[in-house]
């Protein structure tokens, strides 16, 4: 009989490429993970991993069996969720990390409504533009912009088609005039963003397959994305923002698109968590609620 724990450790070791990292994630000693894999190999009568002192990789048999092992775990999790009593589905404390602008101006209302629908649940919300380490920081899930290519944690797409756009207030455009070309941006005041000491003052735009990278100049910089948003609304300059952050302002006329015929960088929004065990009923319902909020906004993205 295959052990559930052994299956879980096999799937995580394959994703992480390391017995020791899988052991640390599960709170086990590395020898326990090694023993679990050996038990599976004995029961299946195959070698799952090719191991050396420097590397760990799946054998062809291991690669063939991995999707079946993953499916078994997912089926079991789905079954457990089906038999849970509704009153026990969402309770306890859910710790969420979210970017400052997105969290305060778009998702806070989602979190409030979610909490009202699940009164037994407590939310602990951390607003920060710093990159959250879901293994070390006290969070259950984090919403994060950008392409996720790290297999060490679970990543679920929220708004895969989200992009950056250039925006400014109608008042600013009236005073300064709208740029006609990407190069014109160099002559306009940009609102630039700082992250971990790095200034993001090179903006990228694309049109008809041609890429333009522009070095912009700014009189105001901030390490808080919400501050950049507020400064744009106040008529201080041009901001290079996620469409999700400014969609409602553009729709209601508080901000206008600059160079709308050009496309900004692709910045998909994802929900990440340390491992599949973290995908509780509450987390899955929150994920659905955030996706439901973001979907119609993405549809408004200017083509």
C-alpha positions as CSV (number, residue, x, y, z in Angstrom):
1,X,0.0,0.0,0.0
2,X,1.4,3.4,-1.0
3,X,1.7,5.9,1.7
4,X,0.1,9.3,1.2
5,X,3.1,11.0,2.9
6,X,5.5,9.3,0.6
7,X,3.5,10.4,-2.5
8,X,3.5,14.0,-1.3
9,X,7.2,14.0,-0.6
10,X,7.9,12.5,-4.1
11,X,5.8,15.2,-5.8
12,X,7.4,18.1,-3.8
13,X,11.0,16.7,-4.3
14,X,10.4,16.5,-8.0
15,X,9.1,20.1,-8.1
16,X,11.9,21.5,-5.9
17,X,14.7,19.4,-7.4
18,X,16.0,18.6,-3.9
19,X,15.4,16.2,-1.1
20,X,16.7,18.6,1.5
21,X,14.5,21.5,0.4
22,X,11.5,19.2,0.3
23,X,12.4,18.0,3.8
24,X,12.7,21.6,5.1
25,X,9.3,22.5,3.6
26,X,7.6,19.5,5.3
27,X,9.5,19.9,8.6
28,X,11.3,16.6,8.2
29,X,14.9,15.5,8.3
30,X,16.4,14.9,4.8
31,X,16.9,11.2,5.7
32,X,13.1,10.9,6.1
33,X,12.5,12.1,2.5
34,X,15.2,9.8,1.2
35,X,13.6,6.9,3.0
36,X,10.2,7.8,1.7
37,X,11.5,7.8,-1.9
38,X,13.2,4.5,-1.4
39,X,9.9,2.9,-0.1
40,X,8.1,4.1,-3.2
41,X,10.8,2.8,-5.5
42,X,10.7,-0.6,-3.7
43,X,6.9,-0.8,-4.0
44,X,6.8,0.4,-7.6
45,X,9.9,-1.6,-8.5
46,X,11.4,1.3,-10.5
47,X,13.9,4.1,-9.9
48,X,12.2,7.5,-9.6
49,X,15.3,9.7,-9.3
50,X,18.8,9.6,-10.6
51,X,20.9,10.9,-7.7
52,X,24.4,12.1,-7.2
53,X,26.2,14.2,-4.7
54,X,25.6,17.3,-6.9
55,X,22.3,16.8,-8.7
56,X,18.9,15.2,-8.5
57,X,16.7,14.5,-11.5
58,X,13.8,12.3,-12.4
59,X,14.5,9.1,-14.3
60,X,12.3,8.5,-17.4
61,X,10.1,6.3,-15.3
62,X,9.9,9.0,-12.6
63,X,8.8,11.5,-15.2
64,X,6.2,9.2,-16.5
65,X,4.8,8.5,-13.1
66,X,4.9,12.0,-11.7
67,X,1.6,13.3,-13.3
68,X,-0.2,10.2,-12.0
69,X,1.1,10.8,-8.5
70,X,0.1,14.5,-8.7
71,X,-3.4,13.5,-9.9
72,X,-3.8,11.1,-7.0
73,X,-3.0,13.8,-4.5
74,X,-5.3,16.3,-6.2
75,X,-8.2,13.8,-6.3
76,X,-7.8,13.1,-2.6
77,X,-7.7,16.8,-1.7
78,X,-10.9,17.4,-3.8
79,X,-12.6,14.5,-2.0
80,X,-11.7,15.9,1.4
81,X,-13.1,19.3,0.5
82,X,-16.4,17.6,-0.6
83,X,-17.0,15.9,2.7
84,X,-16.1,18.9,4.9
85,X,-19.1,20.4,6.7
86,X,-20.1,23.8,5.3
87,X,-19.9,25.5,8.7
88,X,-16.3,24.3,9.1
89,X,-15.1,25.4,5.6
90,X,-13.8,28.9,6.3
91,X,-12.5,29.8,9.8
92,X,-9.4,30.6,11.6
93,X,-6.9,33.3,10.4
94,X,-5.9,33.9,6.8
95,X,-2.7,35.9,6.4
96,X,-2.4,37.8,3.1
97,X,0.4,39.8,1.5
98,X,-0.6,42.2,-1.3
99,X,1.1,45.1,-3.2
100,X,0.3,48.5,-1.7
101,X,-1.6,50.1,-4.5
102,X,-3.5,47.0,-5.7
103,X,-4.4,46.1,-2.1
104,X,-5.6,49.5,-0.9
105,X,-7.5,50.7,-4.0
106,X,-8.8,47.5,-5.6
107,X,-8.7,44.4,-3.4
108,X,-9.5,45.9,0.0
109,X,-13.2,45.9,-0.8
110,X,-12.9,42.3,-2.0
111,X,-11.3,41.3,1.3
112,X,-14.0,43.2,3.3
113,X,-16.8,41.5,1.4
114,X,-15.1,38.1,1.8
115,X,-14.8,38.6,5.5
116,X,-18.5,39.5,5.8
117,X,-19.5,36.4,3.9
118,X,-17.3,34.2,6.2
119,X,-17.8,35.7,9.7
120,X,-15.8,32.9,11.4
121,X,-12.7,34.0,9.5
122,X,-10.1,36.5,10.6
123,X,-7.9,38.3,8.0
124,X,-4.4,39.6,8.6
125,X,-3.5,41.8,5.6
126,X,0.0,43.0,4.9
127,X,0.3,45.9,2.4
128,X,3.8,46.1,1.0
129,X,5.6,46.4,-2.3
130,X,8.6,44.4,-1.0
131,X,8.8,40.9,-2.4
132,X,7.2,38.6,0.2
133,X,9.1,35.4,1.0
134,X,6.2,32.9,1.4
135,X,8.5,30.4,3.2
136,X,9.9,32.8,5.8
137,X,7.3,35.6,6.2
138,X,4.2,35.0,8.3
139,X,1.7,34.8,5.3
140,X,-0.5,32.0,3.9
141,X,-0.8,33.6,0.5
142,X,0.7,36.5,-1.4
143,X,-0.6,38.3,-4.5
144,X,2.3,39.2,-6.7
145,X,2.9,40.9,-10.0
146,X,5.3,39.5,-12.6
147,X,6.1,36.3,-14.4
148,X,6.5,33.4,-11.9
149,X,9.0,30.8,-13.0
150,X,9.9,29.4,-9.5
151,X,8.7,25.8,-9.0
152,X,9.4,25.9,-5.3
153,X,6.0,27.3,-4.5
154,X,2.4,27.1,-5.9
155,X,1.4,29.9,-8.3
156,X,-2.2,30.4,-9.5
157,X,-2.9,33.0,-12.3
158,X,-5.3,35.7,-11.3
159,X,-5.0,38.1,-14.3
160,X,-2.6,36.6,-16.8
161,X,-3.1,39.3,-19.4
162,X,-2.4,42.4,-17.2
163,X,0.0,45.0,-18.6
164,X,1.5,48.3,-17.7
165,X,0.1,51.5,-19.1
166,X,1.2,55.1,-19.1
167,X,-1.3,57.5,-17.5
168,X,-1.6,61.2,-16.4
169,X,-4.4,63.4,-15.2
170,X,-6.4,65.5,-17.6
171,X,-5.1,68.6,-15.8
172,X,-1.5,67.6,-16.3
173,X,-2.1,66.9,-20.0
174,X,-3.8,70.3,-20.4
175,X,-0.8,72.0,-18.9
176,X,2.0,70.0,-20.5
177,X,0.6,68.4,-23.6
178,X,0.5,64.6,-24.3
179,X,3.6,62.9,-25.7
180,X,3.2,61.9,-29.3
181,X,6.1,59.4,-29.4
182,X,8.0,57.3,-26.8
183,X,11.0,59.6,-27.3
184,X,8.8,62.6,-26.2
185,X,8.6,61.0,-22.7
186,X,12.2,62.2,-22.1
187,X,11.0,65.8,-22.1
188,X,8.1,65.2,-19.7
189,X,8.1,64.7,-15.9
190,X,7.8,61.0,-15.0
191,X,6.8,59.6,-11.6
192,X,9.3,56.9,-11.0
193,X,9.3,54.0,-8.6
194,X,12.0,52.7,-6.2
195,X,12.2,49.1,-5.1
196,X,15.0,47.8,-2.8
197,X,17.1,50.8,-3.7
198,X,16.7,50.4,-7.5
199,X,15.1,53.3,-9.5
200,X,12.9,52.1,-12.3
201,X,13.4,54.9,-14.8
202,X,13.7,53.0,-18.0
203,X,10.3,52.4,-19.5
204,X,9.6,49.9,-22.2
205,X,6.9,50.2,-24.9
206,X,6.1,48.0,-27.9
207,X,4.2,48.6,-31.1
208,X,3.9,46.4,-34.2
209,X,6.7,44.1,-32.9
210,X,9.1,47.1,-32.4
211,X,10.4,47.6,-28.8
212,X,11.2,51.1,-27.5
213,X,13.1,51.6,-24.3
214,X,13.1,55.1,-22.9
215,X,15.2,56.7,-20.2
216,X,12.7,59.0,-18.3
217,X,13.4,61.9,-16.0
218,X,11.6,62.5,-12.7
219,X,11.3,65.2,-10.1
220,X,9.4,62.9,-7.7
221,X,10.3,59.3,-6.8
222,X,8.8,56.9,-4.2
223,X,9.2,53.4,-3.0
224,X,5.4,53.1,-2.5
225,X,3.3,52.3,-5.6
226,X,0.2,53.9,-4.1
227,X,2.1,57.2,-3.7
228,X,3.0,57.2,-7.4
229,X,-0.7,56.5,-8.1
230,X,-1.8,59.5,-5.9
231,X,0.7,61.8,-7.5
232,X,-0.5,61.0,-11.0
233,X,-4.1,61.7,-9.8
234,X,-2.8,65.0,-8.4
235,X,-1.4,66.1,-11.7
236,X,2.3,65.7,-10.9
237,X,3.4,63.8,-14.0
238,X,3.2,60.6,-16.0
239,X,3.1,57.2,-14.2
240,X,3.9,53.8,-15.6
241,X,1.3,51.6,-13.8
242,X,-0.3,48.2,-13.8
243,X,-3.6,48.4,-15.7
244,X,-5.4,46.8,-12.7
245,X,-4.2,49.7,-10.5
246,X,-5.5,52.4,-12.7
247,X,-8.4,50.9,-14.7
248,X,-11.2,52.4,-12.7
249,X,-9.5,55.9,-12.8
250,X,-9.2,55.7,-16.6
251,X,-12.8,54.5,-16.9
252,X,-14.1,57.3,-14.8
253,X,-11.9,60.0,-16.4
254,X,-9.6,60.8,-13.4
255,X,-6.7,59.6,-15.5
256,X,-6.1,59.3,-19.2
257,X,-3.9,57.0,-21.2
258,X,-0.7,58.3,-22.7
259,X,0.5,56.7,-26.0
260,X,-2.4,54.2,-25.9
261,X,-1.3,52.8,-29.3
262,X,1.8,51.3,-27.5
263,X,1.8,48.3,-25.2
264,X,3.6,48.4,-21.9
265,X,5.4,45.5,-20.1
266,X,3.4,42.3,-19.4
267,X,2.8,42.1,-15.6
268,X,0.5,39.2,-14.8
269,X,-1.0,39.0,-11.4
270,X,-0.7,35.7,-9.5
271,X,-1.6,34.3,-6.1
272,X,1.2,32.2,-4.6
273,X,1.5,30.1,-1.5
274,X,4.3,27.8,-0.1
275,X,2.8,24.4,-1.0
276,X,-0.4,22.7,-2.0
277,X,-1.4,22.0,1.6
278,X,-1.8,25.8,1.9
279,X,-4.7,25.7,-0.6
280,X,-7.4,25.4,2.0
281,X,-11.1,26.0,1.2
282,X,-10.7,29.6,2.4
283,X,-7.7,30.3,0.2
284,X,-9.5,28.8,-2.9
285,X,-12.6,30.9,-2.2
286,X,-10.5,34.0,-1.8
287,X,-8.7,33.3,-5.1
288,X,-12.0,32.9,-6.8
289,X,-13.2,36.3,-5.4
290,X,-10.1,38.1,-6.5
291,X,-10.3,36.6,-10.0
292,X,-13.9,37.6,-10.2
293,X,-13.0,41.2,-9.3
294,X,-10.1,41.4,-11.8
295,X,-11.7,39.6,-14.8
296,X,-14.0,42.4,-16.0
297,X,-11.2,45.0,-15.5
298,X,-8.8,43.1,-17.7
299,X,-11.5,43.0,-20.4
300,X,-11.5,46.8,-20.5
301,X,-7.8,46.8,-21.4
302,X,-7.3,49.0,-24.5
303,X,-6.5,46.9,-27.6
